[in-house]
Amino acid sequence: MKTEQKRIMVVEDNRLAATFLGDILEQAGYFVLKAESGLEALRLVQQGKIDLVLLDIVMPDMDGYEVVRQLRNDTRTNNTPIILLSSHQGTAEKVKGFELGADDYVTKPFVPAELLARVMAHLRRSRLTLSSSPLTGLPGNASIEDELIQKAGSSQPFAVLYIDMDNFKAFNDAYGFLQGDEMIRLLAHVLQQVMKQYGNHCDLVGHIGGDDFVVVTTPANVDNICQQTIAQFASLSKELYEAGSEELLPVTLSIAVVTNEYHQFADHWEIAQAAASLKQQAKSVPGNAYVRSTPATKTSGGKSVLIIDDDRLVSAVLQANFEQKGYNIVMVNSVLAAVHSMRTQQPDLVILDVILPGTSGFAFCRRLKANPGTKHIPVLMVSSTAAEEQALEAGADAFLAKPFNMKLLLHTAAQLLHIPAPMEAQESSD
């Protein structure tokens, strides 16, 4: 099996044994450097990066133990995997090697397949260790890339969450990088706790760097993960602000969700590009937001719906049902956030709760209908109170009382958008 071209140094004074080892490794796709003594090995280290060392213990000028000691004292090789080779099978020799910093011990004569398996395992572990974020301890770019490559080549359903903090730079500037690091570690902790409860045991939580994170899971878990991450982070992050900092915009989360439910990705680059594009949509919405990739189906005609409701449960139910029909959904929890969202892109339909923080739904509806640029946008108002007459007076095109029948709501939305309603919705309205 051909592997990624890694540089492996074989330190062996027996030329026949060195040639045998070199042939095995080169056939497996590795680049091999050979040293016949400890001093020559240390000189080779000066000439370029070494990814792994296969080191015989018994050599004339400097034994393998001393080579291990010097390699571990060199910043260029202090993390390089070292596998000791020896014909000695005693425990004392192995213990001494491990105490000095060797990673493995292989007894001669060895089985080539087993040696290759050990080499591959140490190289893989080294890559993951070097990739891990020193700040959060989470898997880094190499692990994330490996996971995305695997997902892109799989037919199994997957979802990739690209999570970014909003207003983080302002927080970092105001409180300093140490407090900024605490904010990053807090999000890492929240993601790990949420994934334990709502994820799968094999899901990945990775740290790209800075305030960017990636989660790889399955589509069924997405809504719970996004909603719980936002809620827990919003609650816990308050402790990191000092008293009297109300003027500082809070650090919020923008989450882009890419799935292969409706689109097969050619490679991991396409997944990353789709996530980056969706993240920009999420960041255009003030406050916490997540945007999920959806299909543009004949049912919806790819229409966009802006949902304005501060009840997270209602919003989640609406989003799930509308996305199943192929609508593009943007969710916000206040009129202010809705105004900012509409500056970026006008929706084809607004679903508006009557009771909202700050300005009421009635006032916002009147503003929409009084503005020549937005008066054409249909508004479906919803409320748990008997407010139909007031909603229609404010300019709403339709009104439904909570708790509403979801089929009827979908049917009403389709009518407002002049889209042929699904059969089940038509039946529910009879």
C-alpha positions in Angstrom: 0.0 0.0 0.0 1.4 3.4 -1.1 1.6 5.9 1.7 2.2 9.6 2.0 5.9 10.3 1.3 7.5 10.5 4.8 11.2 10.7 5.6 12.4 7.8 7.7 15.9 7.5 9.0 17.3 4.0 9.4 20.3 3.9 11.8 22.0 0.5 11.4 25.7 -0.4 11.2 25.0 -3.7 9.5 24.7 -2.8 5.8 22.8 -5.9 4.9 20.2 -5.2 7.6 20.0 -1.6 6.6 19.5 -2.5 2.9 16.7 -5.0 3.9 15.0 -2.3 6.1 15.3 0.3 3.3 13.8 -2.0 0.7 10.8 -2.7 2.9 10.2 1.0 3.7 10.7 2.2 0.1 8.3 -0.4 -1.3 5.8 1.0 1.1 6.3 4.5 -0.3 8.6 6.1 2.2 11.7 8.1 1.6 14.6 6.4 3.4 17.8 8.0 4.8 20.5 5.6 6.1 23.1 6.2 8.7 25.7 3.6 9.7 26.5 5.2 13.1 25.0 7.4 15.8 27.2 10.4 14.8 26.1 10.1 11.2 22.5 10.0 12.3 22.9 13.2 14.3 24.5 14.9 11.2 21.5 13.8 9.0 19.2 15.4 11.5 20.9 18.8 10.7 20.1 18.4 7.0 16.3 18.3 7.1 13.1 17.1 8.7 13.0 13.5 9.8 9.5 12.0 10.4 10.5 8.7 12.1 13.7 7.0 13.3 14.4 3.3 13.2 17.4 2.9 15.5 19.6 -0.1 16.2 20.7 -0.2 19.8 24.2 -1.9 19.3 26.6 0.3 17.3 30.3 0.9 17.6 30.8 4.6 18.2 27.6 5.6 20.1 24.9 3.2 21.2 21.3 3.6 20.4 20.4 4.8 23.9 22.8 7.8 23.6 21.3 8.6 20.2 17.8 8.6 21.7 19.0 10.9 24.5 20.5 13.4 22.1 17.5 13.3 19.7 15.2 14.0 22.6 17.3 17.0 23.7 17.1 18.5 20.2 14.1 20.7 19.5 13.9 19.5 15.9 13.5 15.8 17.0 12.1 16.0 20.5 8.7 14.8 19.2 9.9 12.6 16.4 8.8 8.9 16.8 11.7 6.6 17.6 11.5 2.8 17.2 14.4 0.9 18.7 15.7 -2.3 17.0 17.5 -5.0 19.0 18.2 -8.7 19.1 18.0 -8.5 22.9 14.6 -9.5 24.3 15.2 -8.6 28.0 12.9 -6.4 29.8 15.7 -4.2 31.2 16.8 -3.1 27.7 13.2 -2.2 26.8 12.6 -0.2 30.0 15.9 1.7 29.5 14.8 2.7 26.0 11.4 3.8 27.0 12.8 5.8 30.0 15.1 7.7 27.6 12.2 8.6 25.3 11.8 5.8 22.7 8.3 5.2 21.5 8.5 1.5 20.6 10.8 -1.5 20.7 11.0 -4.2 18.0 13.0 -7.4 18.5 15.1 -8.9 15.7 14.3 -10.9 13.7 11.1 -9.0 13.0 8.1 -9.6 10.7 8.1 -7.0 7.9 4.3 -6.5 8.0 4.3 -6.0 11.7 7.2 -3.4 11.5 5.3 -1.5 8.8 2.2 -1.5 10.9 4.1 0.0 13.8 5.7 2.6 11.6 2.3 3.6 10.1 0.7 3.7 13.6 3.4 6.0 15.0 3.4 8.3 12.0 -0.4 8.6 12.2 -0.2 9.3 16.0 2.6 11.8 15.5 0.6 13.7 12.8 -2.5 13.9 15.0 -0.5 15.0 18.0 1.2 17.8 16.1 -2.1 18.8 14.6 -3.9 19.0 18.0 -4.6 22.5 19.2 -2.3 23.4 22.1 -5.0 25.8 23.5 -8.0 23.4 23.5 -6.4 20.0 23.1 -8.9 19.3 20.3 -7.9 17.6 17.0 -6.6 20.2 14.6 -6.5 20.7 10.9 -4.8 17.4 9.9 -7.5 15.4 11.8 -10.3 17.6 10.4 -9.0 17.2 6.9 -8.7 13.4 7.3 -12.3 13.2 8.5 -13.7 15.4 5.7 -11.8 13.3 3.1 -13.4 10.1 4.6 -16.8 11.7 4.6 -16.6 13.0 1.0 -15.8 9.5 -0.2 -18.6 7.9 1.8 -22.3 7.3 0.9 -23.3 7.5 4.6 -25.2 10.6 5.7 -23.0 13.2 7.4 -23.2 16.8 8.6 -20.4 19.3 9.0 -20.8 22.3 11.4 -18.5 25.2 10.9 -18.7 27.3 14.1 -17.3 30.8 14.4 -17.5 33.5 17.1 -18.9 37.0 16.3 -17.4 40.1 18.0 -14.5 38.0 19.4 -11.9 40.5 18.3 -13.6 43.3 20.2 -13.7 41.1 23.3 -10.1 40.1 22.9 -9.0 43.8 22.5 -11.1 44.8 25.5 -10.0 42.1 27.9 -6.7 40.8 26.6 -5.6 37.6 24.9 -5.6 35.6 28.1 -9.3 36.2 28.6 -9.8 35.7 24.9 -8.2 32.2 25.3 -10.6 31.5 28.1 -13.5 32.3 25.8 -12.1 29.9 23.2 -11.6 27.2 25.8 -15.1 27.7 27.0 -16.6 27.1 23.6 -14.4 24.0 23.2 -15.8 22.7 26.5 -19.4 23.5 25.6 -19.0 21.7 22.3 -17.5 18.6 24.0 -20.3 18.5 26.6 -23.1 19.0 24.0 -21.6 16.3 21.7 -21.5 13.8 24.6 -25.3 14.3 25.1 -26.5 14.8 21.5 -23.8 13.4 19.3 -22.6 10.0 18.3 -19.6 8.3 19.9 -17.5 8.5 16.7 -18.3 12.2 16.0 -15.4 14.7 15.6 -15.0 18.0 17.5 -12.1 19.9 16.0 -10.4 23.2 16.5 -9.3 24.9 13.2 -7.5 27.7 15.1 -8.4 31.0 16.7 -12.2 31.1 17.2 -13.1 28.6 14.5 -14.3 25.1 15.3 -15.6 22.2 13.2 -18.0 19.4 14.3 -18.6 16.3 12.1 -21.8 14.4 13.0 -25.0 13.1 11.4 -27.9 15.2 10.1 -30.4 14.0 12.6 -28.3 15.5 15.5 -27.8 19.0 13.9 -30.7 21.0 15.4 -30.1 19.8 19.0 -26.4 20.4 18.7 -26.7 23.9 17.3 -29.5 25.0 19.7 -27.8 23.5 22.8 -24.4 24.9 21.9 -25.8 28.4 21.4 -27.9 28.3 24.6 -25.1 26.9 26.8 -22.4 29.2 25.4 -24.6 32.2 25.8 -25.3 31.3 29.4 -21.7 30.4 30.5 -19.9 33.1 28.6 -21.5 35.8 30.7 -19.1 35.0 33.5 -16.2 36.1 31.4 -17.4 39.7 31.2 -16.4 42.3 33.8 -19.0 44.5 35.5 -19.8 47.7 33.6 -19.1 46.2 30.2 -22.7 46.4 28.9 -21.6 48.6 26.0 -19.5 45.8 24.6 -21.3 43.6 22.1 -21.6 40.1 23.4 -19.7 37.3 21.8 -22.2 35.2 19.8 -22.0 32.2 17.5 -22.5 31.8 13.8 -22.9 28.2 12.7 -22.9 26.9 9.1 -24.3 23.4 8.6 -23.4 21.4 5.4 -25.0 18.0 4.9 -24.9 15.4 2.1 -28.7 14.9 2.3 -29.4 16.7 -0.9 -25.9 17.0 -2.5 -23.0 14.6 -3.0 -19.6 16.3 -2.6 -16.8 15.6 -5.0 -14.1 16.1 -2.3 -13.3 17.6 1.0 -12.5 20.9 -0.6 -16.1 21.3 -1.8 -17.4 20.6 1.7 -15.1 23.3 3.1 -16.1 25.8 0.5 -19.8 25.1 1.0 -19.4 25.6 4.8 -17.5 28.8 4.4 -20.2 30.2 2.1 -23.0 29.3 4.5 -21.0 30.8 7.4 -21.1 34.1 5.7 -24.9 33.9 5.6 -25.0 33.0 9.3 -22.8 35.9 10.2 -25.1 38.3 8.3 -27.7 37.7 11.0 -27.0 39.6 14.2 -26.8 37.5 17.3 -26.6 33.8 17.5 -27.6 32.0 14.3 -27.2 28.8 12.4 -27.8 28.2 8.7 -28.4 24.8 7.3 -27.9 23.8 3.6 -31.3 22.9 2.0 -32.4 21.7 -1.4 -34.2 23.9 -3.9 -37.1 21.6 -4.7 -40.1 21.9 -6.9 -42.3 22.1 -3.8 -40.7 25.4 -2.6 -39.2 26.7 -5.8 -36.2 27.6 -3.6 -38.1 30.3 -1.8 -36.6 32.0 1.2 -38.5 32.4 4.5 -37.5 34.7 7.4 -38.8 33.3 10.7 -39.0 35.9 13.5 -39.8 34.2 16.8 -38.0 34.3 20.2 -39.4 30.9 21.1 -36.5 28.6 20.2 -38.7 25.5 20.2 -41.2 27.0 17.9 -38.4 28.3 15.6 -36.8 24.8 15.5 -40.0 23.1 14.6 -40.8 25.6 11.9 -37.3 25.4 10.5 -37.3 21.6 10.3 -40.7 21.4 8.6 -40.0 24.2 6.1 -36.5 22.8 5.2 -38.0 19.4 4.5 -40.1 21.2 1.8 -37.0 22.8 0.4 -37.3 26.4 1.6 -34.2 28.4 2.5 -34.6 29.4 6.1 -33.2 32.3 8.1 -34.2 32.4 11.8 -33.9 35.4 14.0 -35.3 36.2 17.5 -35.9 39.9 17.4 -37.1 42.7 15.1 -33.6 44.3 15.2 -32.0 41.1 13.9 -34.7 40.9 11.2 -34.0 44.4 10.0 -30.3 43.6 9.7 -31.0 40.3 7.9 -33.2 41.9 5.3 -30.5 44.4 4.5 -28.5 41.5 3.2 -31.3 39.7 1.4 -35.0 40.2 1.2 -37.0 37.0 2.0 -39.9 35.8 -0.1 -42.1 35.3 3.0 -42.0 36.5 6.6 -43.4 34.4 9.4 -43.8 36.8 12.3 -44.7 36.3 16.0 -46.8 39.0 17.6 -45.0 39.1 20.9 -41.3 39.9 20.5 -38.6 41.6 22.6 -38.4 45.3 21.9 -40.7 46.2 19.1 -43.9 44.2 18.7 -44.7 42.1 15.6 -47.6 44.5 14.8 -45.3 47.5 14.6 -42.8 45.7 12.5 -45.5 44.5 10.1 -46.7 48.1 9.7 -43.2 49.2 8.9 -42.8 46.5 6.2 -46.1 47.3 4.6 -45.4 51.1 4.7 -42.1 50.7 2.9 -42.4 50.7 -0.9 -39.4 48.3 -1.1 -40.8 45.7 1.2 -44.6 46.1 1.0 -44.8 43.3 -1.5 -43.4 40.7 0.9 -46.2 38.5 2.3 -46.4 38.4 6.1 -47.9 35.4 8.0 -48.4 36.4 11.6 -48.7 33.9 14.4 -49.7 34.3 18.1 -50.9 32.5 21.1 -53.4 35.3 21.7 -56.6 36.1 19.9 -54.9 38.8 17.7 -56.2 38.1 14.2 -58.0 41.3 13.8 -55.1 43.4 15.0 -52.7 41.4 12.7 -54.8 42.0 9.6 -55.1 45.7 10.5 -51.3 45.9 10.8 -51.1 44.6 7.2 -50.5 40.9 7.7 -51.6 38.8 4.8 -52.6 35.9 7.0 -52.8 34.9 10.6 -52.7 31.6 12.5 -53.1 31.0 16.2 -50.7 29.0 18.2 -50.5 26.1 18.6 -51.0 25.8 14.9 -51.5 22.9 12.6 -48.2 22.5 10.7 -49.9 21.2 7.6 -52.2 24.2 7.5 -49.3 26.5 8.1 -47.3 25.0 5.2 -50.4 25.2 3.0 -50.9 28.9 4.0 -47.3 29.7 3.3 -47.5 28.0 -0.1 -50.7 30.0 -0.9 -49.0 33.3 0.0 -46.0 32.4 -2.2 -48.3 31.2 -5.1 -46.7 27.8 -4.9 -48.8 24.6 -5.5 -49.4 23.3 -2.0 -48.4 19.7 -1.1 -51.3 17.3 -1.2 -51.3 16.7 2.5 -51.6 20.4 3.2 -54.5 20.7 0.8 -56.3 17.9 2.6 -55.8 19.5 6.0 -57.4 22.7 4.9 -60.7 21.1 3.8 
